[in-house]
Amino acid sequence: MFYKNRPKIKQNRAKGLAKRGGSKSPARGWSYFVLLVLLTGSVELIAQAADPVGQAIDASQAANNASKASQQRVNSTDDQTKQMLERYRAATWQAQQLNVYAQQLEEIAGQQDTEKVSLQRQLVEMDNTDREIMPLMLRMLNSLEKFVSLDLPFLKQERQDRIASLKRLMADPEANTSEKYKRILEAYSIEADYGRTLGVERADVDGKVVDILHVGRTALFFLSIDGDAAGRWDANAGKWEKLDHGYVKSVRQGMRIAREQTAADLLTLPMPTPAGAAK
């Protein structure tokens, strides 16, 4: 009986397993999925654990990259530091130069202030000098005019024109005092030179054109154009008088010396005495 019922028992077990298998199939699917994920991660970990050399290379490369980036930052900072140092040095040097220049300007300004005060004082003194020197110049001009009118009548027109020019200058408000004074002194100097030199001019004497020789401002002689007649100025009488024919050669020689046509030499001429008489 035992053996006869065995097939039934197996059938019952098979039915029971079929029932259990049919009821638990979804849970078993999830279990397979989780197991597959775990197996995949394990394979990756195993693969990574199985390649230590690659990991070391990757770590070294990462360290090199980090070191390179750090060095670049250091280099950039160093360049910036150098640039800032150069700018600082340039600014310091410029500041020193500006300080020196400022000191020089202060000294120049001080000197200019001193000169300004001096010039202001001189302007005040010049105003006082103008008030004092103008009457003096007018007196000098009047004296010169009188002197020319009383002097020997040589270069008469030229000397009168010079005095007239001085009078116009003195009345000119645009002319400064120094120029006026200079011109008056020049006129005095020219008149003084007349007394130390020989001079020749062509002028009219008694309606005739003659050459006149002045010996300083001591004597005047004339020589006719043809060279045949000579004469001298009589200051006491205020007129011309004829000379002996023997003086013609000396008068002609004096004129040649005055014109620098010959060397200076002694002349034999009838010079006036203090009494006005000729000898």
C-alpha positions as CSV (number, residue, x, y, z in Angstrom):
1,M,0.0,0.0,0.0
2,F,2.9,2.2,0.8
3,Y,4.3,1.9,-2.6
4,K,1.0,2.2,-4.3
5,N,0.3,5.6,-2.7
6,R,3.8,7.1,-3.5
7,P,2.8,8.4,-6.9
8,K,-0.1,10.2,-5.4
9,I,2.2,11.7,-2.8
10,K,4.5,13.0,-5.5
11,Q,1.6,14.4,-7.4
12,N,0.4,16.1,-4.3
13,R,3.8,17.6,-3.7
14,A,4.0,18.7,-7.2
15,K,0.7,20.4,-6.9
16,G,1.7,22.0,-3.7
17,L,5.0,23.3,-5.2
18,A,3.0,24.6,-8.2
19,K,0.7,26.5,-5.9
20,R,3.6,28.0,-3.9
21,G,5.5,28.8,-7.0
22,G,2.5,30.5,-8.5
23,S,1.9,32.7,-5.5
24,K,5.6,33.9,-4.9
25,S,6.8,34.7,-8.5
26,P,6.7,38.7,-8.3
27,A,8.9,38.8,-5.1
28,R,11.3,36.5,-6.7
29,G,11.6,38.9,-9.8
30,W,12.6,41.8,-7.5
31,S,15.1,39.7,-5.8
32,Y,16.7,38.9,-9.2
33,F,16.9,42.6,-10.1
34,V,18.5,43.6,-6.8
35,L,20.9,40.7,-7.2
36,L,21.8,41.9,-10.7
37,V,22.5,45.5,-9.5
38,L,24.7,44.2,-6.7
39,L,26.6,41.9,-9.1
40,T,27.2,44.9,-11.5
41,G,28.6,47.1,-8.7
42,S,30.7,44.3,-7.5
43,V,32.1,43.8,-11.0
44,E,33.0,47.5,-11.2
45,L,34.6,47.4,-7.8
46,I,36.4,44.3,-8.7
47,A,37.6,45.9,-11.9
48,Q,38.8,48.9,-10.1
49,A,40.5,46.9,-7.5
50,A,42.0,44.8,-10.2
51,D,43.8,48.0,-11.8
52,P,45.9,49.7,-9.0
53,V,48.4,51.1,-11.6
54,G,45.7,53.0,-13.4
55,Q,44.5,54.5,-10.2
56,A,48.0,55.6,-9.3
57,I,48.5,57.2,-12.7
58,D,45.2,59.0,-12.4
59,A,46.1,60.3,-9.0
60,S,49.5,61.4,-10.2
61,Q,48.0,63.2,-13.2
62,A,45.5,65.0,-10.9
63,A,48.3,66.0,-8.6
64,N,50.3,67.3,-11.5
65,N,47.4,69.3,-12.8
66,A,46.8,70.8,-9.4
67,S,50.5,71.6,-9.1
68,K,50.5,73.2,-12.5
69,A,47.5,75.4,-11.7
70,S,49.1,76.4,-8.4
71,Q,52.4,77.3,-10.2
72,Q,50.5,79.4,-12.7
73,R,48.8,81.2,-9.9
74,V,52.2,81.8,-8.2
75,N,53.7,83.1,-11.5
76,S,50.7,85.4,-12.0
77,T,51.1,86.7,-8.5
78,D,54.8,87.2,-8.9
79,D,54.3,89.1,-12.2
80,Q,51.8,91.3,-10.5
81,T,54.1,91.9,-7.6
82,K,56.9,92.9,-9.9
83,Q,54.7,95.3,-11.8
84,M,53.5,96.9,-8.6
85,L,57.1,97.2,-7.4
86,E,58.2,98.9,-10.6
87,R,55.2,101.3,-10.4
88,Y,56.1,102.0,-6.8
89,R,59.8,102.7,-7.7
90,A,58.7,104.9,-10.6
91,A,56.3,106.8,-8.4
92,T,58.9,107.2,-5.6
93,W,61.5,108.5,-8.1
94,Q,58.9,110.9,-9.6
95,A,58.0,112.1,-6.2
96,Q,61.7,112.9,-5.4
97,Q,62.0,114.8,-8.6
98,L,58.9,116.8,-7.9
99,N,60.1,117.6,-4.4
100,V,63.4,118.9,-5.9
101,Y,61.6,120.9,-8.5
102,A,59.2,122.3,-5.9
103,Q,62.2,123.4,-3.8
104,Q,63.7,125.1,-6.8
105,L,60.4,126.8,-7.6
106,E,60.2,128.1,-4.0
107,E,63.7,129.5,-4.3
108,I,62.9,131.1,-7.6
109,A,59.7,132.5,-6.2
110,G,61.6,134.0,-3.3
111,Q,64.1,135.6,-5.6
112,Q,61.3,137.0,-7.8
113,D,59.6,138.4,-4.8
114,T,62.9,140.2,-3.9
115,E,63.3,141.4,-7.4
116,K,59.7,142.6,-7.5
117,V,60.2,144.7,-4.3
118,S,63.4,146.1,-5.8
119,L,61.7,146.9,-9.1
120,Q,58.9,148.6,-7.3
121,R,61.4,150.7,-5.4
122,Q,63.2,151.5,-8.6
123,L,60.0,152.6,-10.2
124,V,59.3,155.0,-7.4
125,E,62.9,156.3,-7.7
126,M,62.5,156.6,-11.5
127,D,59.4,158.7,-11.0
128,N,61.3,161.0,-8.7
129,T,64.3,161.0,-11.1
130,D,62.0,161.9,-14.1
131,R,60.7,164.9,-12.2
132,E,64.2,166.0,-11.3
133,I,66.0,165.2,-14.6
134,M,63.5,166.7,-17.0
135,P,64.3,170.3,-16.0
136,L,68.0,169.5,-16.2
137,M,67.7,168.2,-19.7
138,L,65.7,171.2,-20.8
139,R,68.4,173.5,-19.4
140,M,71.1,171.4,-21.2
141,L,69.3,171.7,-24.5
142,N,68.8,175.5,-24.1
143,S,72.5,175.9,-23.3
144,L,73.5,173.8,-26.4
145,E,71.3,175.9,-28.6
146,K,72.8,179.1,-27.3
147,F,76.3,177.7,-27.7
148,V,75.7,176.8,-31.4
149,S,74.2,180.2,-32.1
150,L,77.3,181.9,-30.7
151,D,79.9,179.5,-32.1
152,L,81.7,179.8,-35.5
153,P,79.2,179.4,-38.4
154,F,80.3,176.0,-39.7
155,L,77.9,173.1,-40.4
156,K,75.2,175.5,-39.4
157,Q,72.2,173.8,-40.9
158,E,73.3,170.3,-39.6
159,R,73.7,171.6,-36.1
160,Q,70.4,173.5,-36.1
161,D,68.6,170.4,-37.4
162,R,70.1,168.4,-34.6
163,I,68.8,170.8,-31.9
164,A,65.3,170.9,-33.6
165,S,65.2,167.1,-33.5
166,L,66.1,167.2,-29.8
167,K,63.3,169.6,-29.1
168,R,60.8,167.4,-30.8
169,L,62.0,164.4,-28.8
170,M,61.7,166.3,-25.5
171,A,58.0,167.0,-26.4
172,D,57.3,163.4,-27.3
173,P,55.3,161.7,-24.5
174,E,56.0,158.3,-26.0
175,A,59.8,158.7,-25.6
176,N,61.3,157.6,-22.3
177,T,63.6,159.7,-20.2
178,S,66.6,157.5,-20.8
179,E,66.4,157.9,-24.6
180,K,66.0,161.7,-24.3
181,Y,69.0,162.0,-22.0
182,K,71.1,159.7,-24.3
183,R,70.4,161.9,-27.3
184,I,71.3,165.1,-25.5
185,L,74.6,163.6,-24.4
186,E,75.3,162.4,-28.0
187,A,74.7,166.0,-29.2
188,Y,77.2,167.3,-26.6
189,S,79.7,164.7,-27.6
190,I,79.4,165.6,-31.3
191,E,79.9,169.3,-30.5
192,A,82.9,168.4,-28.4
193,D,84.5,166.5,-31.3
194,Y,84.2,169.5,-33.5
195,G,86.8,171.2,-31.3
196,R,89.4,168.5,-31.8
197,T,89.1,167.8,-35.6
198,L,89.4,169.4,-39.0
199,G,86.3,169.5,-41.1
200,V,85.3,170.5,-44.6
201,E,81.9,171.6,-46.0
202,R,80.6,173.3,-49.1
203,A,78.6,176.4,-48.4
204,D,77.7,179.8,-49.7
205,V,79.9,182.8,-48.8
206,D,78.8,186.2,-50.0
207,G,76.8,184.7,-52.8
208,K,79.5,182.3,-54.0
209,V,79.8,178.6,-53.4
210,V,83.1,177.8,-51.7
211,D,84.7,175.0,-49.6
212,I,85.0,175.9,-45.9
213,L,87.6,174.5,-43.6
214,H,87.1,174.6,-39.8
215,V,90.1,174.1,-37.6
216,G,88.6,172.8,-34.5
217,R,86.2,175.6,-33.4
218,T,89.1,178.1,-33.4
219,A,89.1,179.3,-37.0
220,L,87.3,179.1,-40.2
221,F,88.8,179.4,-43.7
222,F,87.3,179.2,-47.2
223,L,88.8,178.3,-50.5
224,S,87.1,179.2,-53.8
225,I,86.1,176.4,-56.1
226,D,88.7,177.3,-58.6
227,G,91.3,177.3,-55.9
228,D,92.6,180.8,-56.5
229,A,91.1,182.8,-53.6
230,A,91.1,182.1,-49.8
231,G,89.7,183.9,-46.8
232,R,88.9,183.5,-43.1
233,W,86.0,184.3,-40.7
234,D,86.5,187.4,-38.5
235,A,84.6,186.5,-35.3
236,N,84.8,190.1,-33.9
237,A,83.4,191.6,-37.1
238,G,81.1,188.7,-37.8
239,K,82.0,188.5,-41.5
240,W,84.4,186.9,-44.0
241,E,87.6,188.5,-45.0
242,K,90.1,187.6,-47.8
243,L,93.5,186.3,-47.1
244,D,96.8,186.9,-49.0
245,H,97.3,184.5,-51.9
246,G,100.2,183.0,-50.0
247,Y,97.8,181.2,-47.6
248,V,95.9,179.4,-50.5
249,K,98.3,176.5,-50.5
250,S,98.0,176.0,-46.7
251,V,94.2,176.2,-46.8
252,R,94.1,173.6,-49.6
253,Q,96.5,171.3,-47.7
254,G,94.3,171.6,-44.6
255,M,91.3,170.6,-46.6
256,R,93.1,167.5,-48.0
257,I,94.0,166.5,-44.5
258,A,90.4,167.0,-43.4
259,R,89.2,164.8,-46.2
260,E,91.9,162.2,-45.3
261,Q,93.5,162.5,-48.7
262,T,96.9,163.0,-47.2
263,A,98.7,162.5,-43.9
264,A,98.5,165.0,-41.1
265,D,101.1,167.8,-41.2
266,L,101.8,171.2,-39.8
267,L,99.8,174.1,-41.4
268,T,100.8,177.7,-41.6
269,L,97.6,179.6,-41.2
270,P,96.6,183.0,-39.7
271,M,94.9,181.9,-36.5
272,P,93.0,184.5,-34.5
273,T,94.4,185.8,-31.2
274,P,92.3,186.3,-28.1
275,A,92.0,190.0,-29.1
276,G,90.7,188.8,-32.5
277,A,93.6,190.2,-34.5
278,A,95.6,188.1,-37.1
279,K,99.3,188.0,-37.0
